[in-house]
Amino acid sequence: MICNVILTPQNGRFLAHVVELPDCKAEAESRGQALALIQQRLEEIAKRSEIVQLKIPNEAFYKFTPISSTRYYLM
């Protein structure tokens, strides 16, 4: 699994957070330490969790999509 990590230098420290998991964050004195901490947290989450994919019908999203005519197009 590949996760996107945003790494931000701030006040002499480095903040890291995983884009896909907003609550997964780390802060450290160096870039390498922040990345190591975030890696460790991701591994801890992976040990106690599972990834499940759910299929949602396209019709469920019609109310969120502005459609100017009465025609519906499925992609």
CNS distance restraints for C-alpha pairs under 8 A (distance, minus, plus):
assign (resid   3 and name CA) (resid  18 and name CA) 6.62 0.50 0.50
assign (resid   3 and name CA) (resid  19 and name CA) 7.32 0.50 0.50
assign (resid   3 and name CA) (resid  20 and name CA) 6.78 0.50 0.50
assign (resid   4 and name CA) (resid  18 and name CA) 5.74 0.50 0.50
assign (resid   4 and name CA) (resid  19 and name CA) 5.55 0.50 0.50
assign (resid   4 and name CA) (resid  20 and name CA) 6.97 0.50 0.50
assign (resid   5 and name CA) (resid  16 and name CA) 6.36 0.50 0.50
assign (resid   5 and name CA) (resid  17 and name CA) 5.49 0.50 0.50
assign (resid   5 and name CA) (resid  18 and name CA) 4.46 0.50 0.50
assign (resid   5 and name CA) (resid  19 and name CA) 5.93 0.50 0.50
assign (resid   6 and name CA) (resid  15 and name CA) 7.95 0.50 0.50
assign (resid   6 and name CA) (resid  16 and name CA) 5.52 0.50 0.50
assign (resid   6 and name CA) (resid  17 and name CA) 5.45 0.50 0.50
assign (resid   6 and name CA) (resid  18 and name CA) 6.38 0.50 0.50
assign (resid   6 and name CA) (resid  19 and name CA) 6.84 0.50 0.50
assign (resid   7 and name CA) (resid  14 and name CA) 6.66 0.50 0.50
assign (resid   7 and name CA) (resid  15 and name CA) 5.66 0.50 0.50
assign (resid   7 and name CA) (resid  16 and name CA) 4.47 0.50 0.50
assign (resid   7 and name CA) (resid  17 and name CA) 6.83 0.50 0.50
assign (resid   7 and name CA) (resid  31 and name CA) 7.74 0.50 0.50
assign (resid   8 and name CA) (resid  14 and name CA) 5.58 0.50 0.50
assign (resid   8 and name CA) (resid  15 and name CA) 5.10 0.50 0.50
assign (resid   8 and name CA) (resid  16 and name CA) 6.38 0.50 0.50
assign (resid   9 and name CA) (resid  13 and name CA) 5.71 0.50 0.50
assign (resid   9 and name CA) (resid  14 and name CA) 4.44 0.50 0.50
assign (resid   9 and name CA) (resid  15 and name CA) 6.26 0.50 0.50
assign (resid  10 and name CA) (resid  14 and name CA) 5.89 0.50 0.50
assign (resid  10 and name CA) (resid  15 and name CA) 6.97 0.50 0.50
assign (resid  12 and name CA) (resid  29 and name CA) 6.98 0.50 0.50
assign (resid  13 and name CA) (resid  27 and name CA) 7.01 0.50 0.50
assign (resid  13 and name CA) (resid  28 and name CA) 5.76 0.50 0.50
assign (resid  13 and name CA) (resid  29 and name CA) 4.59 0.50 0.50
assign (resid  13 and name CA) (resid  30 and name CA) 6.29 0.50 0.50
assign (resid  13 and name CA) (resid  31 and name CA) 7.98 0.50 0.50
assign (resid  14 and name CA) (resid  27 and name CA) 5.64 0.50 0.50
assign (resid  14 and name CA) (resid  28 and name CA) 5.42 0.50 0.50
assign (resid  14 and name CA) (resid  29 and name CA) 6.05 0.50 0.50
assign (resid  14 and name CA) (resid  30 and name CA) 5.97 0.50 0.50
assign (resid  14 and name CA) (resid  31 and name CA) 5.75 0.50 0.50
assign (resid  14 and name CA) (resid  34 and name CA) 6.19 0.50 0.50
assign (resid  15 and name CA) (resid  25 and name CA) 7.41 0.50 0.50
assign (resid  15 and name CA) (resid  26 and name CA) 5.90 0.50 0.50
assign (resid  15 and name CA) (resid  27 and name CA) 4.55 0.50 0.50
assign (resid  15 and name CA) (resid  28 and name CA) 6.77 0.50 0.50
assign (resid  15 and name CA) (resid  34 and name CA) 6.65 0.50 0.50
assign (resid  16 and name CA) (resid  25 and name CA) 5.63 0.50 0.50
assign (resid  16 and name CA) (resid  26 and name CA) 5.15 0.50 0.50
assign (resid  16 and name CA) (resid  27 and name CA) 6.24 0.50 0.50
assign (resid  16 and name CA) (resid  34 and name CA) 6.12 0.50 0.50
assign (resid  16 and name CA) (resid  35 and name CA) 6.94 0.50 0.50
assign (resid  16 and name CA) (resid  38 and name CA) 6.81 0.50 0.50
assign (resid  17 and name CA) (resid  21 and name CA) 7.75 0.50 0.50
assign (resid  17 and name CA) (resid  22 and name CA) 6.72 0.50 0.50
assign (resid  17 and name CA) (resid  23 and name CA) 7.69 0.50 0.50
assign (resid  17 and name CA) (resid  24 and name CA) 5.74 0.50 0.50
assign (resid  17 and name CA) (resid  25 and name CA) 4.29 0.50 0.50
assign (resid  17 and name CA) (resid  26 and name CA) 6.38 0.50 0.50
assign (resid  17 and name CA) (resid  38 and name CA) 7.25 0.50 0.50
assign (resid  18 and name CA) (resid  22 and name CA) 6.00 0.50 0.50
assign (resid  18 and name CA) (resid  23 and name CA) 7.84 0.50 0.50
assign (resid  18 and name CA) (resid  24 and name CA) 5.78 0.50 0.50
assign (resid  18 and name CA) (resid  25 and name CA) 6.68 0.50 0.50
assign (resid  18 and name CA) (resid  38 and name CA) 7.83 0.50 0.50
assign (resid  24 and name CA) (resid  38 and name CA) 7.35 0.50 0.50
assign (resid  24 and name CA) (resid  41 and name CA) 7.08 0.50 0.50
assign (resid  24 and name CA) (resid  42 and name CA) 7.50 0.50 0.50
assign (resid  25 and name CA) (resid  38 and name CA) 6.52 0.50 0.50
assign (resid  26 and name CA) (resid  34 and name CA) 5.92 0.50 0.50
assign (resid  26 and name CA) (resid  35 and name CA) 7.96 0.50 0.50
assign (resid  26 and name CA) (resid  37 and name CA) 6.09 0.50 0.50
assign (resid  26 and name CA) (resid  38 and name CA) 5.61 0.50 0.50
assign (resid  27 and name CA) (resid  34 and name CA) 5.58 0.50 0.50
assign (resid  27 and name CA) (resid  37 and name CA) 7.87 0.50 0.50
assign (resid  28 and name CA) (resid  33 and name CA) 5.74 0.50 0.50
assign (resid  28 and name CA) (resid  34 and name CA) 4.89 0.50 0.50
assign (resid  29 and name CA) (resid  33 and name CA) 6.83 0.50 0.50
assign (resid  29 and name CA) (resid  34 and name CA) 7.37 0.50 0.50
assign (resid  30 and name CA) (resid  34 and name CA) 6.25 0.50 0.50
assign (resid  31 and name CA) (resid  35 and name CA) 6.28 0.50 0.50
assign (resid  32 and name CA) (resid  36 and name CA) 6.09 0.50 0.50
assign (resid  33 and name CA) (resid  37 and name CA) 6.10 0.50 0.50
assign (resid  34 and name CA) (resid  38 and name CA) 6.19 0.50 0.50
assign (resid  35 and name CA) (resid  39 and name CA) 6.07 0.50 0.50
assign (resid  36 and name CA) (resid  40 and name CA) 6.20 0.50 0.50
assign (resid  37 and name CA) (resid  41 and name CA) 6.22 0.50 0.50
assign (resid  38 and name CA) (resid  42 and name CA) 6.14 0.50 0.50
assign (resid  39 and name CA) (resid  43 and name CA) 6.24 0.50 0.50
assign (resid  40 and name CA) (resid  44 and name CA) 6.26 0.50 0.50
assign (resid  41 and name CA) (resid  45 and name CA) 6.24 0.50 0.50
assign (resid  42 and name CA) (resid  46 and name CA) 6.12 0.50 0.50
assign (resid  43 and name CA) (resid  47 and name CA) 6.24 0.50 0.50
assign (resid  44 and name CA) (resid  48 and name CA) 6.77 0.50 0.50
assign (resid  45 and name CA) (resid  49 and name CA) 5.97 0.50 0.50
assign (resid  46 and name CA) (resid  50 and name CA) 6.86 0.50 0.50
assign (resid  56 and name CA) (resid  60 and name CA) 7.00 0.50 0.50
assign (resid  57 and name CA) (resid  61 and name CA) 7.81 0.50 0.50
assign (resid  58 and name CA) (resid  62 and name CA) 7.06 0.50 0.50
assign (resid  58 and name CA) (resid  74 and name CA) 7.59 0.50 0.50
assign (resid  61 and name CA) (resid  65 and name CA) 6.57 0.50 0.50
assign (resid  62 and name CA) (resid  66 and name CA) 7.78 0.50 0.50
assign (resid  67 and name CA) (resid  71 and name CA) 7.94 0.50 0.50
assign (resid  67 and name CA) (resid  72 and name CA) 7.78 0.50 0.50
